[in-house]
Amino acid sequence: MRAPRTSKILYGGDYNPEQWSAEIWDVDYAAFELARIDTLTLGVFTWSLLQPDEETYDFTALDAAVQRAVTEGKQIVLATATGGMPPWLGKTYPEVNRTDFEGRRHVYGQRHNHCPSSPVFRRLSAALADRIAQRYTGTPGLVAWHVGNEYGGPDGSCYCQNCAAGYREWLAQRYGSLEALNEAWNTTFWSHRYSAWDQIEVPNALSEHWRGPNHTAFQGNTLDFRRFMSEALLRNFRDEKERIRAHDADTPVTTNFMGAFRPIDYHRWSEHLDFATWDNYPPGRDKHVRMAFTHDLMRGLKGGEPFWVMEQTPTITASRDVNPVKRPGVLGLWSWQGIAHGADAMLYFQMRASRGACEKYHGAVLDHAGRTDSRPFREVAALGEQLEQLGDAVVGARTPAKVALIVDWDNWWTTEITDGFNRHVSYLATVLGYYDAVWNAGAQVDVVPMTADLTTYDVVLAPQLHLLKGDIADRLHAVAQRGGTVLTSFWAGRVDESANAFLMDAPGPLAPTLGIRVEEIDSAGPGETNPVTLALEEGSVDAAAALVMELIVPTGAEVIGTYGADFYAGTPAVTKNTVGAGQAWYVGAGLDAIGLRAILRQVLAGHGLIGPYAGTPDLEHAVRERVGARNEGDGEIERVHFLLNHGGVPVRVPAHVGGQNLLTGAEIHAGESLVLDPTDVVVILEA
């Protein structure tokens, strides 16, 4: 099942009418009409209202909210109300409250507060989802079910005895025997060999961790516990989805992800969601490249299918030390960026600002006064008008990418819990560095799991591919063999799925493809660099390496970059190996943006993948395409191009295609001069 196919990009967001009087509802719905709001998410945090005690259900408030939305002709995303459990549940059943990394069982409070392994929580949350699905299935305008809310919390984990028992059961299913587990965890080290399942403890501050969550004596144990906890939370989602499906076989079911969220492996979740959604709250003002990456990550969860932005803010967030307001025009720019990368819905949290508690100053479509003449509301309304103008031109359309960027949660977890390298290295920062280089070159990219089919891509990037799963080494070799380009980076090919080192020269099974041997790894502290000179087709490039500098011995590869300092000055930092009709690159150092961008420009140019506006800083070009309806379904591809100016100055560029500007209706001719002021967006339906 896929995301709902609608007549336009859905527009609206989280509405909590249970917080307001009927008079305010009237004001709100009038404002929604002004802003062209067509979709409302209802009931996300209503468990304590719907079920005031274990034996009582009262749907009065939700009935009224749903009926009003139906009467107003809105599309409805209906939640299962389990995004936050009620106080009576935490008080009556203390075991449903989480136990933290330090071994402390919490009392009721906050929001991400339940133990995912609690039989009581699983029973009662599923029962509520069952009641809601039974009552509201068939509601006019119901387009999706929204299970829970932002699963995971600060670290996504609980360390209670229920979780310990569940973990042991999970391990028994995964390994089948203690002998296999002992082998996988290398438990002969430090006399850790287990002779009974109940000897296994959850890895936390009381057991295997010696400083914090990333400092563990046994990486195999900690890695498996992260896998287990991700799947335990997934089981909560599946409990509720199963109850929905008992009553409704057709309406898509989803939950809202949190982008590049480390605690939960969204790839392991993806097959259980009918479509992906995420909440877009970038950590700062100039994060358009990171947002583009995360949109592509969400799109890649379902094989390139469109996703939804389930939450964004019209103005500010409320959860950070510094909460800057979105500058004029940025709301529209960032919203269009999401649509350009595959979003079929653009929704807000929240529709009206709450009176109290921790999110009372979180941005909203309507502020505490309910004004419709403020700058934020005017921008919300202007975007609503543009989305009506766009209509269904891109609904269901996909991104025609020939570049794949592999992102893998097991690698994320493993590299950051591994001793002996450099703890200042961030897996996400490494991945974002390579994504930035592709984005800067204007190429379309799919962010995919390690298990993805790679046969359709010309370029496959796998930075920091430390842990190898399945046949990935063979499949990367095949990409190069048939004429593609493969690129990976430092620490690659070191360990298997249990985080045990391969008993061979690094980069292990990747060595035949890369044509190198890594002899040593040097690490540097923050601020220390080593010059790297790159000999590229366009000429010599001076770059710098930070944090990681590997000492490489070529076994067939050509040297592309060399270090400029220390005892290994003049030795390889970057190599390129010929494999069949293609190439395999190895970047053995933490190269800066200058170096990565130069390398990726050469790689992408070799496949004709440099974008038409790659020479214009901060001008983003994205493409969506689908089989069109203009000619009675004759199979013609309709292609829509998005140009977005993220920079602080106007840019003038020639249109690389002709067609119709879908936001103004004007015709655009190829070669015509286009001027985009800061935050401007141009959307062209290619002729």
N, C-alpha and C positions, 0 to 999 in steps of 0.2 A: 504494500500500500504506500502511496505517495502523499505529498502535501496536497491539500485541497486545491483543485483547479477552479479558480474564481474569475470573475469578469474584469478584475483589476487588482493592482497591488493593494492588499488589505491595509487599513490605516485606523489606528485607535490605540487601545492599550488597557492596562490594569485599572479596573473601576471597582471601587469599594462602597457601593451605595448603602450598605448596612451601617456605615459610619454617619450617615446624614439623614436629615428629615425629608419628607416628601416635597416640601417647598424647595429645598436645595436640588432635589432631583430635577424639578422643572427648569431651574436655572441651568443646570448642567446639560441637559439634553438640548436646550436652546443653543448653548455654546457649541455643543458637538455638531449641530447642523451648520453653524457658521464655519467650523473648521473642517467640514467634510469628513468627520469621523464616522466610519462605517462598521467598526469591529470593537467589541468590548470583551475583555477577559473578566469573568465573574467568579467569585467564591473562593479565591486562592487561600484566604486566611479566615475561614468561617467555621472551623471545626467546633470551637467552643460555643458558637451560636446554634449550630445545627444539632449538636449533641451535648447538652448541658450536664449530663451524667451518663453512666454506662448503659443504663436501661432506657433512656429517653431520647427520642429524635424529634426535632421541631424544625420543619422546613419553611416556616412562615416567612422569614426574612429573605431566603433565597428564592422562594416562589415569587415574591413581589418583585425582586430585582430582575429575575428572568422574564417575567411577564411584561415588565415595563420595556425591557430591551426588545422583546418580540413586537410589542405594540409600536415601538419606534422604528421597526424595520431593520434592526442592527444584526450583523453577523455576531455569533456568540462563540467564544472559546470558554468552555465550562470546566472549572477545576474540580478536583476531587476533595478539596478543602483540607488536605493533609500536609500542607506546607509548614504548619506549625501546630504542635499538639496542644490540647487544652490543659489547664492547670490540674483538673481533677485526675487526669491520667497519670501525670507525674507524681501526684501525691498518693493516689491509691496503689499504684504499682511503681515503687521507687526503682525497680530494676530496668524500667524503660529509659531512665536518665543515663546519659553517657558517662563512661569512666575515661578520664583523660590519660595522656601519655605518662604522667607522673603517678598514675594509679589511684587518683581521687575520683570517687563517684560524685557526680554533680547532683544538686537538687534542681527542681524545676526552675526554668528561666531561659531567657533569650529565645532563639528560633531554631537553629540547627542543634537540637538537643536530644534527639532520640537515639537509642541503641538499635542499629539495623538488625541485630540478631535476636532481639527480644520477641519471643513468641506472642506476648501480649500486644505489643505494638503491631506486629504483623496481622494478628487476628482482627484487631479493632480498626486499623486503617483500611484493610480490605473490606471489612463489613460496611464502613462508611462509603467507600467507593461503590460498593454493590448497591446500596440504597440510592445513592445519587444517580447512578447509571440507570437503574430501574425506573426512577421517577422522571428523569429528563430526557431519556432517549426519545428521539423523534421530535424534539422541540424545533419549531421553525427557526431557521437561521443557524442551527448548531453546526459549526464547521470543523471543530476539533475538540478533543478532550485533553485537558492539561493535568497531568498527574504530579502531585507533590509540588516542590518548588526549589530550584537551585540546590539539588542534592549535594551533600558533602560538608558544608560548613567550613570552618577555618582549616582543618586538616583532613576532614573526611573520615576520621577514625574513632573507634571505640575500643577500649582495652579491658572490658569487663569479662566475667567468667562465662557469660553466654557467648561472647565473641571468641573467647579462648576455646570453648567446646566446639563452636562452629568452625573455627580455624582447623582444629584437629580433624574434624570430619572432612573438611575440604581437602586437607593434605592427604588423608587416606584415599580419597577418590582420585586425586591427582597422581599419586605415586604408586598406589596399590600395595606397597609393602614398606616396612621400615628400612629394609636393606636399600631400596631405591632412594628413599629420602636421605638416608645417611650418605649415600654416594653423591647425590645432588648437592647437598649442603657441605660436603667435605668435612664431616663431623669427627674424623680422626684427629683433626686439628684441635688442640687444647682439650683433648679427652671429652669431646661433646657427643660421643656416639650414643644414640638413643636405643633403648631396649624395650620401650613401651610407649604407646602414643600419648598417654597422659603425662609423660615427662616433659612434653613440649610446652613451653610457655610462650605467650605472645611477646614479641620483641618490643620492649619499651624501656623506660628509665629504670625500672626495677629488675630488668633482666639483661638483655644483650647490648643496650645502648649506653655509651659511656659519657656522652656530653649532651646530645640532643637527637632529634629524629633522624639526622643524616650521619650520625656517628655510631656505627654498629660493628660488633665483633664478627657477626656472621651475615654477610650480605645475602646469601641464599635465603635465609630465614626472613629477613626484613623485606626482601623483594617479594617473596611469596605472600607475606602478610599484606603488603600493599595491593597485590593482585586480589587476595581474598576480600579485603575490605571494599574494594571497588565493586566486586561481584556481590557482596552482601547488600550493599545499597541498591545495586541493580535488582536484586531479588525483591526488595521492597517495591520498586517500580513495577516489576512483573506481577507481583501479587495483585496490585490494583488494576493493571491492564487486563489481567485475566477476568476479573470481576466485571469490568466494563464490557469485555467481549461476550460475556454471558448474556448481555442484553442488547448489545449494539455491535453488529458484525461489520459495519461499513464506515463509520466516522473515524477518521485518523486519530491516533493517540500519540502524544508527545510529552516531553518535559523540557524545561529551559536549562540549557547548559550555560557554563560560565567561561566560554572561550578556551584559552590555553590554561586550563585549570589542572594543576599537577596531581592532586589526590585521586582523581577518578580517570580511568582509562576509557575515554569516550569511544575509542575504536571497539572495545569489548561491548559497549552498550549499543552501538549503532544499529545492529541488526534487530534489536528489540523495539526501536522507535520507528513509527511509520514515516516520520520526517523529523529533521533536526531543527532545533531552534536554539538561540543563544541570547544572552543579555550583554549589550555592548556599552560598557563603561570604561573607556580607555584611561589608563593611568597617567594623564597629562594632556596638555593642549596640542602638542605637535606629534601625534602618534598615528598619522594616517597610514604609514607603512605597516605598523603593527596591526591596525584594524583590517587592512587589506589581507594580511596574512591570516588573521583569525576568521574572517569571512571565508577565505579559501579552505581553511581547516574544517570549518563547519560544513561547507559544501562537499568536501571530500569524504565526510562520514557516511554519506549515502550514495557513493559512486557518482558524484557530480550532480545529483538532483538538487533542485532549489531548496532553500531553507527559509526560515523566518528569523528576523530580529524580534524576539519576544519582548524585550525591554530595551529602552534607551531613555535618556533624560532630555527634556527640552532645554534645561538650563544647567543646573549643578547636581552633583552627587552629594551625599551627606555622610559618607562613611570614612572619609580620608582626612588626614591632618590639614591638607590644603584642598579646597574645593572650588577651583576656578569656574567662572561662568563661561558658557559657550559664547564666543564673540559673534557679532552680527553676521549672518549668512552661514555659519558653521553647522547649525542644525540641518539645514537643507543639504549642504555639501556632504556631510557624513552620512546622511540618510541615503542620498543618491549613490554614494560609494557602496553601501550595502546592497542596494538594488543592482548596481553594475556588476557586483561579484556573485549575484545569484539569489538575493532575497526576494521572496514573493509576498512578504508582509513587513510592515514597518510600524512597530507598536511601542507604546511608551509605558514606563512606570514613572509617574502615576497620572491618572486623569485629573484628580483633584488632590491638593496637598492636605495631608492629615493634620488634625488639630494638635496632636501631641505625640510623644515618644520619639524614638531616635531618628525617624525619617520625616519629622514635621517640616524640616527645611529642605528635604530632597525636592529637586525640581519637579514641576507638574504642569500639565496643560493649563489647568486653572489654579491660580494661587489662592491664598486664604481668603482674599476678598472676592474671588470669582471673576476677576477682570477679563474682559475681552478686548481691551484697547491697549494692552501692554505690548512691548516689543516681542517677548517670547510667544505670546498667543498669536500675534500677527504672523510670525514666522511659521508657527504650526499651521495656521489657516492657509498661508501661501503654499506650503508644501502639499496640503490636502487638495488645493485647487490644481496644482501641477500633476498630482497622481490621477486625478479625474481626467485631465487632459491626456495623460499617457494611456489610460484605458488598459487593455489587455495585451499591449504590444510586446511585453517581455514575459508575461506570466508563463511559467513552465519552461522558459528558455534556459539553455545550458551554456557553459563556457568552453570554447574550442581550444583547449590547452594542449600543447605539445611538450611542455616541461612538467616534470613531476618532482616534487620535493617530499622526501620520506620523513615523516615524523612518527616517533614511536615512544609510547609511555614507558615501556620496559627499559629502553635506553635512557630516558629522562631520569627515572628512578635510580637505575644502576650506576650511572656515571656520577651522580651526586651523593651516593652513599659509599663510594669506593675510596678507600685509603690509598695513599701512595702517589697520587697524581697532584692535582692542584684544586683545592676546594673553592678557589675564587672563580673557577670556570662554571658558567651557567649553561646548561643544555639549551634552554630556550633562547638565551642570548646568542649562542652559536648558530642555531637554526635561523633566527631572525636576521643575522648578518648575511647569510646566504640568500634568504628571501629578499632582503633589501637590494642585493646586487641584481637579482632578476627583475625586481620591480623597477629599479633605476634604468634598466635596459628596455623596459616597456614590453616584456614578454608576458603572455598569459600563462598561469601556472596552476596546477592542481596540487594541493597538499594532501598526501595519501598515506595510508598505513603501509607497513613493511610487507603485508600480505597482498597488496594491490596488484592487479594485472598491469605489467609494465610494457606490454607489447605495442601499445599505441603511441608511446612517447619517444621523441628524438633525444631528449636530454633527461637524465635521471640524477638528481642530487640527493646524496645521503650523508649529510654532515654528521660527524661524531657518531658513526655507526659502530659503536663499541660492542654491543651485544648482537649476535647474529641468530636469527630464528629460521627454522625450516631450510628451504633451498634458496635463500636470498642471494648467497654468493654465486650460485649457478645462474640465477635469473639476471643479476647485474652483468655477469660475463656475457650472457646472451644479448643484452641490449647493445653492448659495445661490438660484439661479433657481427651483428647485422648492420652496423654502420652508425649506431647511436653513440652518444657520449655519456659516460658515467663519471661522477665526481664524488669523492668522499674526503674525509679530513682526519686530523689527528685522533688518536686513540681507537681507530677503526679496527674491527676484526680481532678483538682481544679475547672475548669470552662467549660461552654458550648461553643457553636460556636460563641456566641456573647460576650464572655469573661466575662460572669456573673458567680459568684461563685455558686456552688451547695450548697443547703441549707441542708447540712449533713456533718458528719465528713469527713475529708480528709483521704484517697484519693478518696472520692466520689464513683461513680459507680464501681471503681476498687477494693474497699475494700473487697468484698466477695472473690475475686480471690487472693488478696495479704494477707489476714488474719491479717491486722494491722489497727491501727488508729494513725494518726499523730496529736500529741497534740500541739506542738509548732515548730517554725522554728527559729533557730539561724543563724545569718549571721556574717561573719568575713571579715575583710579587706584583701587586697592582702598581702601575706607574713605570715599571721597568720594561724596556723594549729592546729588540734586536733588529737592526736594519735588514730588509730583504730586497734584493734587486731581482725584478722579473724581466726575462727576455721574451717578450711577446711579439706577435706579428706586427703590431702597430708601433713597436719600438720598446725601449727600455722604460720600466716603471719602477720608481722608488717607493717602497711600501715599508711597513713595520710589523713585526710580530710581537705579541704580548701574551703573557701567561704560560703558553705552551710552545716549545721549540723541540721538535723531534729530530734526531740524528738519523738520516736516511742513507741507506746503501742501495744504489740502483742495481737491479739484476736484469736489466733490459729496458727500463724506462729512460726517457730523455729528461735531462735536468732543465727545468724552466725557471726556477727561482733559487737563489743562494743567499745564505746568511752573510751578514757583513761584520759580525763581531763575535767575540769570545773564542774559545779554543777550537770551535767548529766553524769559524769564518771561512767562507768559500765552499762549504759543503751544501748539499741539496736541502731546500726547504719546500719546494714544489716540483712535482714531476708529472710527466705525461707519457703514457704507454700506448703503443699501437696494439690493438686487439682486433684481429680480423679486419673488417672494413671501418672500424670505429676507434674510439679512444677511451682511455681511463685515466683520469687525473687524480692526483693525491696532493692535498694541501696539508703538509705536516706541521703547520704552525698556526697560531692564533692570529691570522692576518687581519689588518685593519680594513676599513671600508674601501680605501684606495686600491689596495691589492685585490680584494675580492671582486670589486666592480670591474677592474681591468681584466681579470681572468674570465669572469662570466661573460663579459662583452665578447671576448674572442670565442668562447665556447658557443654562445648563442648565435653569433654571426656566422659561424661555420654551418649552421643549420637554417639560416635565413629567418631567425626568430627575433631579431631586434625590432622593437616597436617603432611605429612611424613618428613618435614624438620623443624618442629617447634622448634627444639632444636638448630638450627643454626641461630644466629642473622643475620638479614639483608639479608637472602637468601629467596627470594619470590618464591612461587610456585603457579601457576595459571593454570586453566584447561579450555579448550573449547572442545565441542563435538557436533557431528551432525550425522545424518544417513549417512553412507558412501556409496561410489561408487565403492569400491574396488572389491566387489563381485556382480556386476550387480544389485545393489539396493535391496539386500536381507534383508534390515532392520538392518544390523549390525551397531553398534555405532562405529564411528571413534572418538578416543579421543586423543587430542594433549595436552602435558604438557609443560609448560614454567618454566624454572628455571632462575632467575635473581639475580645476586649478586650486591646488593646496598651498600655493605660494603666497607671498605677501605683496607681489607686484603684478600688474597686468601682463599677459603674454599675447603675442600675435603669432599665429601659425597658419599655414595653408591646410585646408581641409584635405585629408588624404583619400576621402571617398565623397561621392555625391549622394544626395538623398533628401529626406524630409527631417527638419528639426521637430521632434515630437513634442517639444515644450512650447513652441511658438507657431507651428504649422508652416513655417517658411521653408522654401526650397533652398538647399545648399548644393553648390556645384563643386566638384573636385577641383582643388587648386585655389578655391576661393579663400580669401584671407579671413580668418576667424580671430576675434579679439575676446579674450576671457579675462575679466577682472578677477581679483581675489575672491574665492568661494564660488565663482561662476561654474555652471554645469551646462554642457551641450549634449543632447541626446539625438543621435542621427539614425534613422531607419535607412539603411543602405539601399540605394536604388538598384 
